[in-house]
Amino acid sequence: MLKFWMRLYRDGKLQRDAVCDADEKLPPARVLEDGLKACCYELDIPNPVVLKKHVSDIRQYHLTRFLPDDFLESVSFDRAEVTLFDDSKNKKRMM
């Protein structure tokens, strides 16, 4: 099963984090959007705007970053990092 690990940083220090499930059967853009919704809900922050750059980064590096400019509402952190990882015993190829 795919998991999202979302971390919120302020002044270079980790403030909060959350781990959420993601459905690996969906296309990469949808996986990112659904995982973000779950993590943002858990952390009680607004959802960021997902750009092609974010989808490309998560597909290629399994990591993407969101800055305050990526959110429509004001946020109390400097950046949000999202890492996608597979926690199943039988490691499958991600995306």
Buried (B, 14 or more C-beta within 10 A) or exposed (E): EBBBBBBBBEEEEEBBBBBBBBEBEBEBBBBBBBBBEBBBEBBEBEBBEBEEEBBEBBBEEBEBBBEBEBBEEEBEBBBBBBBBBBEEEEEEEBB
